[in-house]
Amino acid sequence: MTRFWLTALVLALTATGVSAQGMRYPNSDDNAHYGWADVLRVDPVQGVTRTEVPQQECYDQPVVRRDPGNSTAGTVLGAVIGGVLGHTVGKGDGRTAATVVGAVAGGAVGNRVSDHGSTYESTQTRCRQVDQVSEQRRIVGYDVEYRYRGEVYNSRLSYDPGERLRVRVQVLPAD
């Protein structure tokens, strides 16, 4: 019985080894190592960034204004004065009629000569929001030329590597 299990184990190991030879591994980190490359040249890559800042812009605008005045006071005052004068001028039964006619005429005259208002021009400050656009040049990356084991390579990096650059070297079969 032990011989049976030993034979089965040998067969299983052999079968696994045979099938692993033709298999590709998705993560082949076993074939990778790290080294150092000499940096030959670093060129900053510039980009333009736009920023919009909302600002308030104010200006004076001419406007025409109307002062309504006070014609009611003039009409009432004219009617009172006209009524008193009519009452003074009239005699007997005509005194009432003279008072009414004097009040109506005085009210009309008082309305005509009273302040009916005026128009005048002034300025009013108006404001609106505008976007102030500014553009700035910034470094967005670095074009790096480096040498590793006699070969020259180029890469764009997000940082300036300095004089030496750490590189990851991976060896895979070329199909």
C-alpha positions as a LaTeX table, in Angstrom:
\begin{tabular}{lrrr}
\hline
Residue & $x$ (\AA) & $y$ (\AA) & $z$ (\AA) \\
\hline
Met1 & 0.00 & 0.00 & 0.00 \\
Thr2 & 2.81 & 2.42 & 0.76 \\
Arg3 & 4.35 & 1.65 & $-2.55$ \\
Phe4 & 1.09 & 2.70 & $-4.22$ \\
Trp5 & 1.12 & 6.10 & $-2.51$ \\
Leu6 & 4.77 & 6.66 & $-3.32$ \\
Thr7 & 4.15 & 5.90 & $-6.99$ \\
Ala8 & 1.13 & 8.25 & $-7.05$ \\
Leu9 & 3.18 & 11.04 & $-5.46$ \\
Val10 & 5.98 & 10.68 & $-8.01$ \\
Leu11 & 3.51 & 10.69 & $-10.88$ \\
Ala12 & 1.77 & 13.82 & $-9.49$ \\
Leu13 & 5.05 & 15.72 & $-9.12$ \\
Thr14 & 6.15 & 14.75 & $-12.60$ \\
Ala15 & 2.84 & 15.82 & $-14.13$ \\
Thr16 & 2.99 & 19.19 & $-12.36$ \\
Gly17 & 6.52 & 19.85 & $-13.55$ \\
Val18 & 5.67 & 19.05 & $-17.15$ \\
Ser19 & 2.62 & 21.31 & $-17.26$ \\
Ala20 & 4.47 & 24.21 & $-15.56$ \\
Gln21 & 7.09 & 24.35 & $-18.32$ \\
Gly22 & 4.64 & 25.61 & $-20.95$ \\
Met23 & 2.72 & 27.95 & $-18.60$ \\
Arg24 & 3.13 & 31.74 & $-18.51$ \\
Tyr25 & 2.92 & 33.49 & $-15.22$ \\
Pro26 & 0.98 & 36.78 & $-15.22$ \\
Asn27 & 3.12 & 38.31 & $-12.49$ \\
Ser28 & 6.72 & 37.49 & $-13.40$ \\
Asp29 & 8.39 & 39.39 & $-10.57$ \\
Asp30 & 10.75 & 36.44 & $-10.10$ \\
Asn31 & 12.50 & 37.54 & $-13.30$ \\
Ala32 & 12.89 & 41.18 & $-12.21$ \\
His33 & 15.65 & 42.96 & $-10.36$ \\
Tyr34 & 16.64 & 46.58 & $-9.69$ \\
Gly35 & 19.70 & 48.52 & $-10.76$ \\
Trp36 & 21.04 & 52.05 & $-11.09$ \\
Ala37 & 21.32 & 54.06 & $-14.31$ \\
Asp38 & 23.39 & 57.21 & $-14.87$ \\
Val39 & 21.24 & 60.23 & $-15.77$ \\
Leu40 & 22.60 & 61.97 & $-18.86$ \\
Arg41 & 20.07 & 64.80 & $-19.27$ \\
Val42 & 16.93 & 66.16 & $-17.55$ \\
Asp43 & 14.62 & 68.56 & $-19.43$ \\
Pro44 & 11.71 & 70.12 & $-17.54$ \\
Val45 & 8.40 & 69.88 & $-19.43$ \\
Gln46 & 6.35 & 73.07 & $-19.09$ \\
Gly47 & 2.57 & 73.27 & $-19.17$ \\
Val48 & 0.13 & 76.15 & $-18.92$ \\
Thr49 & $-2.51$ & 76.12 & $-16.21$ \\
Arg50 & $-5.48$ & 78.49 & $-16.32$ \\
Thr51 & $-7.25$ & 79.65 & $-13.20$ \\
Glu52 & $-10.46$ & 81.67 & $-13.11$ \\
Val53 & $-11.01$ & 83.83 & $-10.05$ \\
Pro54 & $-14.43$ & 85.51 & $-9.68$ \\
Gln55 & $-14.17$ & 89.23 & $-8.99$ \\
Gln56 & $-16.70$ & 92.01 & $-8.57$ \\
Glu57 & $-16.52$ & 94.88 & $-11.04$ \\
Cys58 & $-18.39$ & 98.07 & $-10.07$ \\
Tyr59 & $-19.17$ & 101.18 & $-12.11$ \\
Asp60 & $-21.28$ & 104.35 & $-11.81$ \\
Gln61 & $-24.29$ & 104.55 & $-14.11$ \\
Pro62 & $-26.26$ & 107.78 & $-14.69$ \\
Val63 & $-29.95$ & 107.54 & $-13.79$ \\
Val64 & $-32.85$ & 110.02 & $-14.04$ \\
Arg65 & $-34.89$ & 110.35 & $-10.85$ \\
Arg66 & $-38.27$ & 112.01 & $-10.33$ \\
Asp67 & $-39.27$ & 113.81 & $-7.14$ \\
Pro68 & $-43.08$ & 113.59 & $-6.95$ \\
Gly69 & $-43.45$ & 116.83 & $-4.99$ \\
Asn70 & $-46.51$ & 117.69 & $-2.86$ \\
Ser71 & $-49.44$ & 119.10 & $-4.89$ \\
Thr72 & $-52.05$ & 118.03 & $-2.29$ \\
Ala73 & $-50.92$ & 120.61 & 0.24 \\
Gly74 & $-51.10$ & 123.40 & $-2.36$ \\
Thr75 & $-54.60$ & 122.37 & $-3.47$ \\
Val76 & $-55.95$ & 122.23 & 0.10 \\
Leu77 & $-54.33$ & 125.54 & 1.07 \\
Gly78 & $-55.66$ & 127.24 & $-2.10$ \\
Ala79 & $-59.17$ & 125.90 & $-1.45$ \\
Val80 & $-59.16$ & 127.21 & 2.15 \\
Ile81 & $-57.91$ & 130.66 & 1.14 \\
Gly82 & $-60.37$ & 130.81 & $-1.80$ \\
Gly83 & $-63.26$ & 129.74 & 0.46 \\
Val84 & $-62.42$ & 132.43 & 3.04 \\
Leu85 & $-62.17$ & 135.10 & 0.34 \\
Gly86 & $-65.45$ & 133.96 & $-1.24$ \\
His87 & $-67.15$ & 134.00 & 2.13 \\
Thr88 & $-65.90$ & 137.57 & 2.73 \\
Val89 & $-66.99$ & 138.85 & $-0.68$ \\
Gly90 & $-70.44$ & 137.23 & $-0.74$ \\
Lys91 & $-73.57$ & 138.71 & 0.98 \\
Gly92 & $-76.77$ & 137.06 & 2.12 \\
Asp93 & $-77.83$ & 133.86 & 0.33 \\
Gly94 & $-75.04$ & 134.36 & $-2.19$ \\
Arg95 & $-72.45$ & 134.00 & 0.52 \\
Thr96 & $-72.63$ & 130.19 & 0.45 \\
Ala97 & $-72.33$ & 130.10 & $-3.32$ \\
Ala98 & $-69.43$ & 132.60 & $-3.19$ \\
Thr99 & $-67.70$ & 130.44 & $-0.56$ \\
Val100 & $-68.05$ & 127.30 & $-2.74$ \\
Val101 & $-66.89$ & 129.11 & $-5.91$ \\
Gly102 & $-63.97$ & 130.67 & $-4.00$ \\
Ala103 & $-62.93$ & 127.26 & $-2.57$ \\
Val104 & $-63.04$ & 125.57 & $-6.00$ \\
Ala105 & $-61.17$ & 128.42 & $-7.72$ \\
Gly106 & $-58.64$ & 128.66 & $-4.88$ \\
Gly107 & $-58.08$ & 124.87 & $-4.98$ \\
Ala108 & $-57.44$ & 125.00 & $-8.75$ \\
Val109 & $-55.03$ & 127.92 & $-8.42$ \\
Gly110 & $-53.29$ & 126.28 & $-5.43$ \\
Asn111 & $-52.85$ & 123.03 & $-7.37$ \\
Arg112 & $-51.41$ & 124.84 & $-10.36$ \\
Val113 & $-48.82$ & 126.82 & $-8.38$ \\
Ser114 & $-47.91$ & 124.00 & $-5.94$ \\
Asp115 & $-44.81$ & 121.78 & $-6.21$ \\
His116 & $-45.50$ & 119.06 & $-8.82$ \\
Gly117 & $-42.08$ & 117.55 & $-8.39$ \\
Ser118 & $-39.06$ & 117.65 & $-10.62$ \\
Thr119 & $-36.64$ & 115.36 & $-12.41$ \\
Tyr120 & $-32.94$ & 115.32 & $-11.79$ \\
Glu121 & $-29.98$ & 113.20 & $-12.86$ \\
Ser122 & $-27.75$ & 111.33 & $-10.43$ \\
Thr123 & $-25.48$ & 108.28 & $-10.50$ \\
Gln124 & $-26.06$ & 104.81 & $-9.13$ \\
Thr125 & $-23.30$ & 102.31 & $-8.46$ \\
Arg126 & $-23.90$ & 98.95 & $-10.17$ \\
Cys127 & $-21.79$ & 95.84 & $-9.72$ \\
Arg128 & $-21.44$ & 92.59 & $-11.62$ \\
Gln129 & $-19.35$ & 89.47 & $-11.25$ \\
Val130 & $-16.64$ & 88.78 & $-13.83$ \\
Asp131 & $-14.09$ & 85.97 & $-14.01$ \\
Gln132 & $-10.46$ & 87.09 & $-13.91$ \\
Val133 & $-8.44$ & 84.56 & $-15.93$ \\
Ser134 & $-4.77$ & 84.07 & $-15.19$ \\
Glu135 & $-2.37$ & 81.70 & $-16.90$ \\
Gln136 & 0.74 & 80.31 & $-15.28$ \\
Arg137 & 3.52 & 78.19 & $-16.70$ \\
Arg138 & 4.36 & 75.23 & $-14.49$ \\
Ile139 & 6.60 & 72.21 & $-14.70$ \\
Val140 & 4.36 & 69.19 & $-15.36$ \\
Gly141 & 7.10 & 66.58 & $-15.72$ \\
Tyr142 & 10.67 & 65.83 & $-16.74$ \\
Asp143 & 12.05 & 64.22 & $-19.90$ \\
Val144 & 14.97 & 62.10 & $-18.65$ \\
Glu145 & 17.71 & 60.53 & $-20.73$ \\
Tyr146 & 19.70 & 57.85 & $-18.90$ \\
Arg147 & 22.22 & 55.09 & $-19.56$ \\
Tyr148 & 21.92 & 51.56 & $-18.21$ \\
Arg149 & 24.61 & 48.98 & $-19.09$ \\
Gly150 & 25.75 & 50.93 & $-22.15$ \\
Glu151 & 22.23 & 51.47 & $-23.61$ \\
Val152 & 20.58 & 54.91 & $-23.65$ \\
Tyr153 & 16.89 & 55.19 & $-22.67$ \\
Asn154 & 14.34 & 58.04 & $-22.43$ \\
Ser155 & 11.40 & 58.35 & $-20.04$ \\
Arg156 & 9.04 & 61.08 & $-18.85$ \\
Leu157 & 8.96 & 61.23 & $-15.08$ \\
Ser158 & 6.93 & 63.28 & $-12.64$ \\
Tyr159 & 10.08 & 64.18 & $-10.66$ \\
Asp160 & 13.70 & 65.22 & $-11.28$ \\
Pro161 & 15.73 & 62.05 & $-10.53$ \\
Gly162 & 19.05 & 63.77 & $-9.91$ \\
Glu163 & 22.31 & 62.15 & $-11.09$ \\
Arg164 & 21.20 & 58.51 & $-10.75$ \\
Leu165 & 17.95 & 56.75 & $-11.46$ \\
Arg166 & 16.77 & 53.47 & $-9.96$ \\
Val167 & 15.51 & 51.17 & $-12.73$ \\
Arg168 & 13.55 & 47.93 & $-12.67$ \\
Val169 & 14.94 & 45.31 & $-15.04$ \\
Gln170 & 12.76 & 42.39 & $-16.07$ \\
Val171 & 13.77 & 39.52 & $-18.34$ \\
Leu172 & 11.03 & 37.66 & $-20.24$ \\
Pro173 & 11.24 & 35.25 & $-23.13$ \\
Ala174 & 10.74 & 36.84 & $-26.53$ \\
Asp175 & 8.10 & 34.70 & $-28.24$ \\
\hline
\end{tabular}
